[in-house]
């Protein structure tokens, strides 16, 4: 009886850990393939704030975005 409960608990823990790492791998792969923001979006956002961005500013923003992905 105790061994059965222990096996069920261990299998849930192992399944949760394995599921977490699989989901994490899939999400990082998806985000690299389809980034949530690109250079055109950054230009549009900065233009909407009344600024005309230079290519250097756009590159800096892209590097900051990629650092947190």
Secondary structure as GFF3:
##gff-version 3
##sequence-region A 1 69
A	DSSP	alpha_helix	2	33	.	.	.	ID=ss1
A	DSSP	alpha_helix	39	48	.	.	.	ID=ss2
A	DSSP	alpha_helix	55	67	.	.	.	ID=ss3
###
